[in-house]
């Protein structure tokens, strides 16, 4: 950091300029044995503000937002966390986390050792064999050019909240229909050139939970044979990631539950977002969600972005290699920025098929992180 000063030389004069909440935090930390190692006027503070860096992490209050302060977890070589006021002019920052352990050189060397020929391994497998998990909760059927996994699970969430969670995880939308008394949701995703067809069945409404079946089918028959082993491996990993929060349960031997309750829950699930029938309606839901505490956030090795609502305006805060803070006081300007910001994430599994604006905005709504 540049622009730093000796905290001892700065004295109480510069600390007196800090907002009351931050000054109280500093005083409480000093009383608890913490110390100021640096006081400066550069990143993360703007030139008109200042920061104080402590020798230890804050212990006199929760490392979370509240009480007039906003907290952000960081993991850089400069600092590990920051407390700031609503204007983001003054900061109390914590020391960086300890460096990660040294890499396991033996493991790295093993990774470069020659692997068995993939075609040999492919021939050694039982083609088309069904491998069932205990109690038949998961059935994974594999051929040289396809995979089909059927997962039975139970969940306390009714169909609509579960559908929303899956749409956020997969960044695709499901379409739902009630056919022959059974509620089904269907979706497809294109991942690294392979098409995944998904179907979620609402099997039964039980007294305290709901029974579901999720089927995922992917084929790579139209891909070059030299790539088949790659798609076999990655398809298993994608499905594992998408279903990691779902707890397998035995496939029901008979249909359980009360039919009238099932139909009531199914109808409510299909009506849940009937009001989101236009782009303006979806945008209004996004604005409302942000004003209730929702946010958008990304992070990567160069930094990240947080998008929030603050008092009477929207704020985009970029941190890392290119720090910046932008305020949006009109919904039109903010929504234009948000559309561009979320475009890649909202369309990454769309494949060659173009998406409508309504479809994209619905996925942008799904990407919001709610408290």
C-alpha positions in Angstrom: 0.0 0.0 0.0 1.2 3.5 -0.8 0.3 6.7 1.1 0.6 5.1 4.5 1.7 6.9 7.7 3.1 5.9 11.0 0.0 5.4 13.2 1.9 6.7 16.2 2.8 9.9 14.5 -0.8 10.3 13.2 -2.1 10.6 16.7 -5.7 11.0 17.6 -6.2 13.8 15.0 -6.6 11.6 12.0 -8.5 8.9 13.9 -11.0 11.6 15.0 -12.0 12.0 11.3 -13.2 8.3 11.2 -17.0 7.8 11.5 -18.3 7.2 15.0 -19.0 3.5 14.4 -15.5 2.8 13.0 -13.8 4.9 15.7 -15.6 2.9 18.4 -14.5 -0.4 16.8 -10.9 0.8 16.8 -11.1 1.9 20.4 -12.6 -1.4 21.5 -9.9 -3.4 19.6 -7.1 -1.3 21.2 -8.6 -1.9 24.6 -8.7 -5.6 23.9 -5.0 -5.7 23.1 -5.1 -5.3 19.4 -2.8 -2.6 17.8 -2.7 -0.3 14.8 0.1 -1.3 12.4 -0.6 1.2 9.7 -2.8 4.3 9.0 -2.9 5.4 5.3 -4.9 7.1 2.6 -4.7 4.7 -0.3 -6.5 1.5 -1.4 -9.0 0.4 -0.2 -9.8 3.9 0.9 -10.1 6.8 -1.6 -7.7 9.7 -1.2 -10.3 11.7 0.7 -10.6 8.9 3.3 -8.3 6.7 5.3 -7.8 3.2 6.5 -6.4 1.7 9.7 -4.8 -1.8 9.5 -4.8 -3.8 12.7 -2.2 -6.4 13.8 -4.9 -9.0 14.5 -8.4 -9.8 13.3 -11.3 -8.2 15.0 -12.5 -10.0 18.1 -14.7 -7.4 19.9 -17.6 -7.9 17.5 -18.8 -10.4 14.9 -17.0 -10.2 11.6 -20.3 -9.4 9.9 -22.3 -6.4 8.7 -24.4 -4.6 11.2 -24.5 -1.8 13.6 -23.9 0.8 10.9 -20.9 -1.0 9.5 -20.5 -3.2 6.4 -18.1 -6.1 6.6 -16.5 -7.9 3.6 -14.4 -11.1 3.8 -11.2 -10.8 1.7 -8.5 -13.2 1.0 -5.6 -11.3 -0.6 -2.0 -10.8 0.2 -2.8 -7.4 1.7 -5.7 -8.0 4.1 -8.3 -10.6 5.1 -11.3 -8.5 5.9 -12.6 -5.0 6.0 -15.1 -2.9 8.0 -16.3 0.3 6.4 -19.0 2.9 6.7 -21.9 3.4 4.3 -20.0 5.9 2.2 -16.9 3.6 1.9 -14.5 6.5 2.7 -13.0 5.0 5.9 -11.9 1.4 6.6 -10.7 -0.8 9.4 -8.8 -3.6 7.7 -7.5 -6.9 9.1 -4.1 -8.5 8.5 -3.8 -11.0 5.7 -4.4 -14.7 6.3 -1.4 -17.0 6.8 0.0 -18.3 3.5 -1.4 -21.7 2.3 0.7 -24.8 2.9 3.4 -25.6 0.5 2.2 -27.7 -2.5 2.6 -31.5 -2.3 5.4 -32.1 -4.8 4.9 -35.8 -4.7 1.3 -35.5 -5.7 2.2 -33.1 -8.5 4.8 -35.6 -9.8 2.3 -38.4 -9.6 -0.2 -36.3 -11.7 2.4 -36.3 -14.6 3.0 -40.0 -14.5 1.7 -41.9 -17.6 -1.9 -43.0 -17.4 -3.4 -46.3 -18.7 -4.8 -46.0 -22.3 -8.4 -44.7 -22.0 -9.7 -47.1 -24.6 -8.3 -50.0 -22.6 -10.1 -48.8 -19.5 -13.2 -48.3 -21.6 -13.1 -51.9 -22.8 -12.6 -53.2 -19.3 -15.8 -51.6 -18.0 -19.1 -53.4 -18.2 -20.8 -51.5 -21.0 -24.4 -50.6 -20.2 -24.2 -52.0 -16.7 -26.5 -50.5 -14.0 -24.7 -49.6 -10.8 -27.3 -49.0 -8.0 -26.5 -47.2 -4.8 -27.8 -48.9 -1.6 -31.6 -49.2 -1.4 -31.9 -48.2 -5.1 -31.7 -44.5 -4.5 -29.3 -43.8 -7.4 -29.2 -45.7 -10.7 -26.3 -44.8 -13.0 -26.5 -46.3 -16.5 -23.5 -45.8 -18.7 -22.6 -46.8 -22.3 -19.5 -45.8 -24.3 -21.3 -42.7 -25.6 -23.9 -41.8 -23.0 -24.8 -41.6 -19.3 -28.2 -41.7 -17.6 -28.5 -41.1 -13.9 -31.8 -41.5 -12.0 -31.8 -40.1 -8.4 -34.6 -40.5 -5.9 -34.4 -38.1 -3.0 -36.6 -36.5 -0.3 -36.6 -32.8 0.5 -38.5 -30.5 2.9 -39.0 -28.0 0.1 -42.1 -28.1 -2.1 -41.5 -28.3 -5.9 -41.2 -24.5 -6.7 -38.4 -23.6 -4.2 -36.6 -26.8 -5.2 -37.0 -25.9 -8.9 -35.6 -22.4 -8.2 -32.6 -23.9 -6.4 -31.8 -26.2 -9.3 -32.3 -23.4 -11.9 -29.8 -21.3 -10.0 -27.3 -24.2 -9.8 -27.6 -25.2 -13.4 -28.3 -21.7 -14.8 -31.1 -23.1 -17.0 -34.9 -22.8 -16.6 -37.3 -25.7 -16.2 -40.7 -25.8 -17.8 -43.4 -27.5 -15.7 -46.6 -29.3 -16.5 -49.2 -31.5 -14.7 -49.9 -34.5 -16.9 -52.0 -37.5 -15.7 -51.9 -36.2 -12.2 -48.0 -36.0 -12.1 -46.0 -32.8 -11.9 -42.9 -32.8 -14.2 -40.3 -30.2 -14.8 -38.0 -30.4 -17.9 -34.8 -28.6 -18.8 -31.8 -29.0 -21.0 -28.3 -27.6 -20.7 -25.4 -27.5 -23.1 -22.1 -28.0 -21.2 -18.8 -28.0 -23.1 -20.6 -29.1 -26.3 -22.7 -31.9 -24.7 -26.4 -31.6 -24.2 -27.8 -32.7 -20.8 -31.6 -33.4 -20.7 -33.0 -33.2 -17.2 -36.4 -34.1 -15.8 -37.6 -33.6 -12.2 -40.7 -35.6 -11.1 -42.7 -34.6 -8.0 -43.4 -38.2 -6.9 -45.3 -37.8 -3.6 -46.3 -35.3 -1.0 -45.5 -36.8 2.4 -46.6 -35.4 5.8 -43.2 -33.7 6.5 -41.3 -33.9 3.3 -41.6 -34.5 -0.4 -40.4 -37.3 -2.6 -38.7 -36.5 -6.0 -37.0 -38.2 -8.9 -34.4 -36.4 -10.9 -33.2 -37.9 -14.2 -30.2 -36.6 -16.1 -29.3 -38.0 -19.6 -26.3 -36.9 -21.6 -25.0 -38.3 -24.9 -21.7 -37.6 -26.7 -22.3 -40.0 -29.6 -21.9 -37.1 -32.1 -18.4 -36.2 -30.7 -15.1 -37.5 -32.0 -14.2 -40.9 -30.6 -11.0 -39.5 -29.2 -13.1 -37.2 -26.9 -15.4 -39.9 -25.5 -13.4 -40.6 -22.4 -13.3 -36.9 -21.6 -17.1 -36.6 -21.8 -17.5 -39.8 -19.8 -15.5 -38.4 -16.9 -16.8 -34.8 -17.0 -20.5 -35.9 -17.3 -20.2 -37.8 -14.0 -18.5 -34.7 -12.4 -21.2 -32.3 -13.6 -24.0 -34.4 -12.4 -22.3 -34.9 -9.0 -21.9 -31.1 -8.7 -25.5 -30.4 -9.6 -26.9 -32.9 -7.1 -24.4 -32.5 -4.2 -27.0 -30.9 -2.0 -29.6 -33.6 -2.6 -29.8 -36.5 -0.2 -30.6 -39.8 -1.9 -33.4 -41.9 -0.4 -35.0 -45.2 -1.3 -37.2 -45.3 -4.4 -40.8 -45.7 -3.1 -42.2 -49.1 -3.7 -45.7 -47.6 -3.9 -47.0 -44.1 -4.3 -47.3 -42.6 -0.8 -49.0 -39.5 0.4 -52.5 -37.9 0.0 -53.6 -37.3 -3.6 -55.6 -34.1 -2.7 -52.6 -32.6 -0.9 -50.4 -33.5 -3.9 -52.6 -31.7 -6.3 -52.8 -28.7 -4.1 -49.0 -28.4 -3.8 -48.6 -29.1 -7.6 -51.1 -26.4 -8.6 -49.4 -23.9 -6.2 -46.0 -24.6 -7.7 -47.2 -24.0 -11.2 -48.9 -20.7 -10.2 -46.0 -19.5 -8.0 -44.5 -17.1 -10.6 -47.5 -16.5 -12.8 -47.0 -12.8 -12.1 -43.5 -12.8 -13.7 -45.0 -12.7 -17.2 -43.0 -9.9 -18.7 -39.5 -8.4 -18.6 -40.7 -5.3 -16.6 -42.4 -7.7 -14.0 -39.2 -9.7 -13.6 -37.1 -6.5 -13.4 -39.4 -5.2 -10.6 -38.9 -8.5 -8.7 -35.1 -8.0 -9.0 -35.4 -4.4 -7.7 -37.6 -5.6 -4.8 -35.2 -8.4 -3.9 -32.2 -6.1 -3.8 -34.1 -3.7 -1.6 -34.9 -6.6 0.8 -31.2 -7.4 1.2 -30.4 -9.4 -1.9 -27.1 -9.0 -3.7 -25.1 -10.2 -6.7 -21.5 -11.3 -6.1 -18.6 -12.7 -8.1 -15.1 -13.6 -7.0 -12.0 -14.7 -8.9 -8.2 -14.7 -8.5 -8.0 -11.1 -9.7 -10.7 -9.8 -7.4 -14.5 -9.7 -7.6 -17.7 -7.6 -7.6 -20.5 -6.9 -5.1 -23.8 -5.4 -6.3 -26.2 -4.2 -3.6 -28.9 -1.6 -2.7 -27.8 1.0 -0.2 -30.3 3.5 1.4 -31.5 5.2 -1.8 -29.2 3.9 -4.6 -27.7 0.8 -6.2 -23.9 0.3 -5.7 -21.5 -1.8 -7.7 -18.2 -2.3 -5.8 -15.3 -3.9 -7.7 -12.3 -5.0 -5.7 -8.9 -6.6 -6.5 -6.7 -5.6 -9.4 -9.2 -2.9 -10.7 -11.0 -1.5 -7.6 -13.9 0.8 -8.3 -17.2 1.9 -6.8 -20.2 3.1 -9.0 -23.5 4.4 -7.7 -26.7 4.2 -9.8 -29.6 6.4 -8.7 -32.0 5.4 -11.6 -33.3 1.9 -12.1 -32.8 2.2 -15.8 -29.1 2.8 -15.6 -28.7 0.1 -13.0 -30.7 -2.5 -14.9 -28.6 -1.8 -18.1 -25.4 -2.5 -16.1 -26.9 -5.6 -14.4 -27.9 -7.0 -17.8 -24.4 -6.8 -19.2 -22.8 -7.9 -15.9 -24.9 -11.2 -15.8 -25.0 -12.0 -19.5 -22.3 -14.6 -19.6 -23.4 -16.4 -16.5 -27.1 -16.4 -17.5 -26.4 -17.7 -21.0 -23.4 -20.1 -20.5 -25.4 -23.3 -20.7 -27.8 -22.1 -23.4 -26.0 -23.8 -26.3 -26.7 -22.7 -29.8 -30.4 -21.8 -29.2 -31.0 -18.1 -28.7 -32.7 -17.1 -25.4 -35.5 -14.5 -25.2 -35.0 -11.4 -23.0 -37.6 -12.7 -20.6 -35.7 -16.0 -20.3 -32.4 -14.2 -19.6 -34.0 -11.8 -17.1 -35.5 -14.8 -15.2 -32.1 -16.4 -15.0 -30.7 -13.1 -13.7 -33.3 -13.1 -11.0 -32.2 -16.7 -10.1 -28.6 -15.5 -9.8 -29.5 -13.1 -6.9 -28.1 -14.1 -3.5 -30.7 -13.6 -0.8 -29.9 -13.2 2.9 
